[in-house]
Amino acid sequence: MRKLLVFALLVLPAVLLTTDGGSRLMAHATEDELDEELDVEVESDDGSVTQTDEAETDDEPETTKSPDADTFLLFTRPLHSSGSQLELPAGYPVEFLVGFTNKGSDDFIVETVEASFRYPMDFNYFIQNFSAIPYNLEIKPSHEATVSYSFLPSESFAGRPFGLNIALNYRDASGNQFSEAVFNETVSITEVDEGLDGETFFLYVFLAAIVVLLLVLGQQFLGSYGKRKRSPAVRKTVETGTTNTKDVDYDWIPAETLKKIQSSPKGGKVSPKKSPRQKKSKRAAGSDE
């Protein structure tokens, strides 16, 4: 009896766990399959199958157009040809004309024109809104009118693509409102390379001043170096003695010694130059005699 009780205590929990676990596993598997089926497809009343996990998003902004109206757009600054991407210069005004033609039998009133930059991957996200210009222009049947609009792209947008949306808002005589996107494409904001701006001009002036200063310093250095190199050498004075006897003054020699020199064979040819004192003394001696 005890053995049966021990066996029941050991086997019964294992059986219960196995049975409960299997039911739970089957339940989880069934729920996962149901979730996958719900995520994959849902059949509608008309028989069409649509995806429920991936919602389709419309990148185009909501627009309404009257069948009795025709619109057109013309860029005047910068000029734009159809079939190519529009490039707008950053920091420069963009100007365009919006034309409206009334083909119906009722009057139309052109209310406003507005423009905005959108995220290029999803035009539903706004980057920058420009002011809406009110016109409130009444257009009769079989008539047309043209309005102008301009805006200024920021310089911080240079080098980036944006979605440009230009909307024309108008209404008919019955009061029905219409908002038509006359332009809804991706544009490129370009950076204008100016020839010479103020910063570049002052940079060139600064460089020119540095070059002039270096030239002046180089000229002064070369001038001082040349003067040192061309300094006159000290001339040595060489005494050659007296070679011309006519320039010798014999006044300081005594008369007796002078007579001896003149009477000597070496000094006989010497003709000493008489000083004015000797001439005066001789003249005075001759007058006394």
Residue pairs with C-beta under 8 A, 6 or more apart in sequence:
38 52
39 52
39 53
40 51
40 53
41 49
41 50
41 51
41 52
42 49
42 50
42 51
42 52
43 49
44 50
57 122
57 124
58 124
59 121
59 122
59 123
59 124
60 123
60 181
60 184
61 118
61 123
61 124
61 165
61 167
61 181
61 184
62 179
63 167
63 179
63 180
63 181
63 184
64 177
64 178
64 179
64 180
65 71
65 178
65 180
66 104
66 108
66 170
66 172
66 176
66 178
66 180
67 104
68 102
68 103
68 104
68 105
68 106
68 108
68 172
69 100
69 101
69 102
69 103
69 104
69 108
69 170
69 178
69 180
70 100
70 101
70 103
71 98
71 99
71 100
71 101
71 168
71 180
71 182
72 98
72 99
72 182
73 96
73 97
73 98
73 99
73 166
73 182
73 183
74 96
74 97
74 99
75 86
75 94
75 95
75 96
76 95
76 96
76 97
77 93
77 94
77 95
77 96
77 150
78 87
78 88
78 89
78 94
80 86
85 185
85 186
85 187
85 188
86 164
86 185
86 187
86 188
87 187
87 188
87 189
87 190
88 94
88 153
88 164
88 187
88 188
88 189
88 190
89 153
89 189
89 190
89 191
89 192
90 153
90 154
90 155
90 156
90 157
90 158
90 189
90 190
90 191
90 192
91 152
91 153
91 154
91 155
91 158
91 192
92 152
92 153
92 192
93 150
93 151
93 152
94 150
94 151
94 152
94 153
95 148
95 149
95 150
96 148
96 149
96 150
96 166
96 183
97 146
97 147
97 148
97 149
98 113
98 146
98 147
98 148
98 149
98 166
98 168
98 182
99 144
99 145
99 146
100 108
100 110
100 139
100 144
100 145
100 146
100 147
100 168
100 170
101 143
101 144
102 108
102 139
102 140
102 141
102 142
102 143
102 144
103 141
103 142
104 141
104 172
105 141
106 141
106 172
106 173
106 174
107 138
107 139
107 140
107 141
107 172
107 173
108 138
108 139
108 170
108 171
108 172
108 173
109 136
109 137
109 138
109 139
109 170
109 171
109 172
110 135
110 136
110 137
110 139
110 145
110 147
110 168
110 169
110 170
111 134
111 135
111 136
111 169
111 170
111 171
112 132
112 133
112 134
112 135
112 169
113 132
113 133
113 135
113 147
113 149
113 166
113 167
113 168
113 169
114 129
114 130
114 131
114 132
114 133
114 166
114 167
114 169
115 130
115 149
115 151
115 164
115 165
115 166
115 167
116 126
116 127
116 128
116 129
116 130
116 164
116 165
116 167
117 126
117 127
117 128
117 129
117 153
117 157
117 162
117 163
117 164
117 165
118 124
118 125
118 126
118 127
118 162
118 163
118 164
118 165
119 125
119 126
119 127
119 162
119 163
120 161
120 162
120 163
120 186
123 163
123 165
123 184
127 162
128 154
130 151
131 151
132 169
133 147
133 149
135 147
137 145
137 147
139 145
149 166
153 189
155 191
157 189
158 189
158 190
158 191
159 189
159 190
159 191
160 188
160 189
161 186
161 187
161 188
161 189
162 186
162 187
162 189
163 184
163 185
163 186
163 187
164 183
164 184
164 185
164 186
164 187
165 181
165 183
165 184
166 181
166 182
166 183
166 184
167 179
167 180
167 181
167 182
168 179
168 180
168 182
169 177
169 178
169 179
170 178
170 180
171 177
171 178
172 178
242 248
245 270
245 271
245 272
246 271
246 273
247 273
248 272
248 273
249 273
249 275
250 258
250 272
250 273
250 275
251 275
251 277
251 278
253 261
258 272
261 267
261 270
262 268
262 270
262 272
